[in-house]
Amino acid sequence: MLDITDIETFYGPSQALFGVSLHVGAGEMVALMGRNGMGKTTTIRSLFGLTPAHRGRITFESRDLRRLPAYRIAQCGLGLVPEGRRCFPNLSVRENLMVTARPGPWSRERVEALFPQLAERRRQMAATLSGGEQQMLAIGRALMTNPRLMVLDEATEGLAPVIRQEIWSALRLIKAQGQSTLIVDKSLGELLPVVDHCTILEKGRTAWTGPPEALDAGIRDRYLGV
Ligand SMILES: Nc1ncnc2c1ncn2[C@@H]1O[C@H](COP(=O)(O)OP(=O)(O)OP(=O)(O)O)[C@@H](O)[C@H]1O
């Protein structure tokens, strides 16, 4: 479904990616991992055309994404839940869900069944939600665009443990429903049981790819510092 091959990306003169490769098959949930500053967010920015890659290939369902502008990439069926959960603060919860909705399997009813708090708070302005609820809304809103591939960047970072567990339960259901997903997260305990493959970045390069059960103590120690 998604093939990123050997991309190199720069911020001005400074090179951040030196050869990142990554594959997501249809229906898979894939983890993009690595310590701070190794290039995970830059890889996602390159995929979405926000910081375009200078070299390498990005193909999604056989389409070459690398030279498309960001708005065309979103139209190709990629949905992003960016770091820092950006909801529209002055729209209600329900308006946030509906404003970018597109037809497909994820209806408002299905999203609200996944996150019942969003139904309970449907008339509240997004700005009045807790951080965890805003994150649920950001995920719900991305699902409502019915992306063929959803990309989550640090969806559980900085949230209270009980809220994180709710989000992980929802992500397990999202996976069970066949949603293809690329996920950046540092919570190995929750991430590894649910993903099909892991790709680890080290200093802007793909350093290791494999199934989660192959991610042994040596690899964790070497690339993840855990
Ligand atoms: N706007 C920017 N301008 C210049 N350099 C940047 C910029 N954003 C990131 N970088 C650099 O690019 C490299 C990769 O950063 P990136 O944010 O992609 O890493 P990350 O793996 O997502 O880290 P984190 O887990 O901390 O979010 C780092 O060396 C970082 O300093």
The ligand as a Gaussian input file, in Angstrom:
#p B3LYP/6-31G(d) Opt

LIG

0 1
 N       12.313000      22.558000      11.639000
 C       13.525000      22.000000      11.725000
 N       14.635000      22.658000      11.302000
 C       15.865000      22.089000      11.372000
 N       16.083000      20.849000      11.853000
 C       15.026000      20.148000      12.286000
 C       13.697000      20.676000      12.256000
 N       12.852000      19.736000      12.759000
 C       13.615000      18.674000      13.087000
 N       14.925000      18.929000      12.796000
 C       16.047000      17.993000      13.008000
 O       15.826000      16.830000      12.236000
 C       16.216000      15.670000      12.950000
 C       15.045000      14.697000      13.051000
 O       14.014000      15.269000      13.881000
 P       12.566000      14.649000      14.030000
 O       11.704000      15.646000      14.718000
 O       12.114000      14.129000      12.724000
 O       12.860000      13.423000      14.998000
 P       11.859000      12.495000      15.803000
 O       12.415000      11.114000      15.669000
 O       10.472000      12.732000      15.368000
 O       12.062000      12.982000      17.284000
 P       11.018000      13.140000      18.524000
 O       10.821000      11.746000      19.043000
 O       11.795000      13.994000      19.475000
 O        9.779000      13.784000      17.992000
 C       16.744000      16.138000      14.292000
 O       18.135000      16.221000      14.195000
 C       16.136000      17.508000      14.439000
 O       16.963000      18.350000      15.189000

